Amino acid sequence: MYKFDPLKLELYNKNKNITALPDARIGSFDMEVYIEGSKSMIYALGFHSYLGETKMFYINKNLESDKNLINCLNVMFEYKYSGITWYCHNSGRYDSRILLKVLYEYNNSVKERNRRILDYNDSVKKHNMLVIEYNNIIKDNEFSDYKEIEEISVKDYDNSLILDIKTTFRKSTILKLEVSKIVNKTKYTITICDSCALFPDSLKRLAEKYNVSTLKGDFPHEFANSKTVFYIGNTPDLSYYENTNIEDYSSLYSTNWDFKEESIKYLTKDLVSLYEILVTSNRSLHSHFNVQIVNCLTVYRIASDIYLKNFVNRGTSNLPYINIMSVFNDIHKAYFGGITEVYIPYGINLKYYDVNSLYPYASYNPMPGLNAEYIDYFDKSI
């Protein structure tokens, strides 16, 4: 039986400049959600790391969704997971947005709790001052029933519980979410990146393309709600499954189908499958091109790093580097266009022809036209 080994290099090292192993500190993160009114309820979540373990968290009977997430993050803040770059597929448009909402609400609750502690301690101080004044007045003439009250301990007022949240956007997509927390005077950061920005395809197809040992499973997402997260009974109807054929459904059918157990199994497969895809890709990129996905947020950055590290000599190349944001923005404004085609929606014995790399081929060779003249400056008023 094939056993996935995250540290074993199976690819031949074609790049002779590579001396180190690829960064193994990679992990996968994912969660399962159902919608309750206008709120996204996280009923299952977990992570898998290069340490070889999978941690799972499931919603409690009180359906405390936010608490479920915070419990998971508190484990991810542990020292042994420090330095790991976590990846969540399509998190930029979905998971990270849910995370942000929960995290901001958590921070607000911590701030409100701290404010109440401060207000309470202020009132206690005022009370104790009055008690002291009263006792000084009556002295030993009579017994006082007024006693001083203890303030809430300073340790219960803890600003370190407030999470520091940073995001990196590309347009409306969250490419990276960083959540930091102070633990025993040491700052720990959880970094979650959108793996879909690196591999813009479905997890199921990616697992098949990369030929990993763990493939994505089937699960009735539409069946999930507050009344079914602890459901045990017949397997939900095929209509609750997406892209599952009758043959696969028949193999899943059971009269003792456990929602919690099945959702954890499904989520575990997703986590391990994504992790294996990430590590397999990282090995290949590192072995062939000395590039690592942990240093790239998008597939475009991967392509850029491959080109600049392997095909451009920075000492002799005249290739201009666009490393100033204002210059990039100017060029980006002028960069527009695309393919305009008309498709006939129906036909018989149709033939379709395509040519690979026709545009760069034409650009590389002489083109018809008059002699071109380089313009250093263009005055719009002329």
Secondary structure, DSSP 8 states (H G I E B T S, - for coil): -----TT---S----TT--S-----EEEEEEEEEEETTEEEEEEEEEEETTS-EEEEE--TT--HHHHHHHHHHHHTSGGGTT-EEEETTTTTTHHHHHHHHHHHHHHHHHHHHHHHHHHHHHHHHHHHHHHHHHHHHTTSS-----------GGGS-GGGS-EEEEEEETTEEEEEEEEEEETTEEEEEEEEEGGGTS-S-HHHHHHHTT-S-------GGG-STTTTT-EES---GGGSSS--HHHHHHH--SSEEHHHHHHHHHHHHHHHHHHHHHHHHHHHHHHHS--GGG-SSHHHHHHHHHHHHS--TTT--------HHHHHHHHHH----------S--SS------TTHHHHHHHS--SSS-----S---TT-
